[in-house]
Amino acid sequence: MEKQCPRCGIVWEINTTRKPPETCGSCRARKQTKIGDCLIWQGNYAEDMVTPINEDGELVVQGVPTCGHLDCVNSDHRKATQ
């Protein structure tokens, strides 16, 4: 049995006896705002697609992330650059 998502139109196979969801998994997904203690940036990015910038094109936070997540804007996770 197949089901079509009313939002995006994708068709997927349903193989369950439960009531199927109304929309597909992509349409049901929510933005992730935290990973552990990290605060994930939800705004614009620089041309490198990993550096968080504001509407004016300025860096949101200074320094290098120490947590390993390049889009983390938690100031406690940043090491100052020289």
C-alpha positions as CSV (number, residue, x, y, z in Angstrom):
1,M,0.0,0.0,0.0
2,E,1.3,3.5,-0.9
3,K,0.6,6.9,0.6
4,Q,1.2,10.4,-0.9
5,C,2.2,13.3,1.3
6,P,-0.3,16.2,0.9
7,R,2.5,18.8,1.6
8,C,5.3,17.8,-0.8
9,G,3.7,15.1,-3.0
10,I,6.3,12.3,-2.3
11,V,4.9,8.8,-2.4
12,W,6.1,6.1,0.1
13,E,5.4,2.5,0.9
14,I,3.3,1.8,4.0
15,N,3.9,-1.5,5.6
16,T,2.3,-1.2,9.0
17,T,-0.9,-2.1,10.7
18,R,-1.0,1.2,12.6
19,K,-2.6,4.4,11.3
20,P,-0.1,5.9,8.8
21,P,1.2,9.5,9.4
22,E,-0.5,12.2,7.3
23,T,2.8,13.6,6.0
24,C,6.2,12.2,5.1
25,G,9.1,12.1,7.5
26,S,10.8,15.1,5.8
27,C,7.7,17.3,6.3
28,R,7.3,16.1,9.9
29,A,11.0,16.9,10.8
30,R,11.7,19.8,13.0
31,K,14.8,22.0,13.0
32,Q,17.3,20.9,15.6
33,T,18.3,23.8,17.9
34,K,20.6,21.9,20.4
35,I,23.1,19.1,20.3
36,G,24.1,18.4,23.8
37,D,25.3,21.8,25.2
38,C,25.8,23.3,21.7
39,L,23.4,25.9,20.3
40,I,22.9,25.4,16.6
41,W,22.8,28.6,14.5
42,Q,19.5,29.0,12.6
43,G,20.3,32.1,10.6
44,N,22.5,32.9,7.6
45,Y,25.9,31.4,6.7
46,A,29.0,32.8,5.0
47,E,30.1,31.6,1.6
48,D,31.9,28.7,3.1
49,M,28.4,27.5,4.3
50,V,29.6,26.8,7.9
51,T,30.4,30.2,9.4
52,P,27.4,31.8,11.1
53,I,26.7,35.4,10.1
54,N,24.0,37.9,10.9
55,E,21.8,39.9,8.4
56,D,24.6,42.4,7.9
57,G,27.2,39.8,7.0
58,E,29.1,40.0,10.3
59,L,30.2,37.0,12.3
60,V,27.8,36.0,15.0
61,V,30.5,34.7,17.4
62,Q,34.3,35.2,17.3
63,G,36.8,32.4,17.8
64,V,37.2,28.8,16.9
65,P,34.7,26.2,18.1
66,T,36.2,23.7,20.6
67,C,33.2,21.4,20.6
68,G,33.7,20.2,17.0
69,H,30.4,21.7,15.6
70,L,31.2,24.6,13.3
71,D,27.7,26.1,13.5
72,C,27.7,26.2,17.3
73,V,27.1,29.7,18.7
74,N,27.5,28.9,22.3
75,S,30.2,31.4,23.5
76,D,31.5,28.9,26.1
77,H,32.5,26.6,23.2
78,R,34.6,29.2,21.5
79,K,38.4,29.6,21.8
80,A,39.7,33.1,21.0
81,T,41.8,33.5,17.9
82,Q,44.9,35.6,17.9
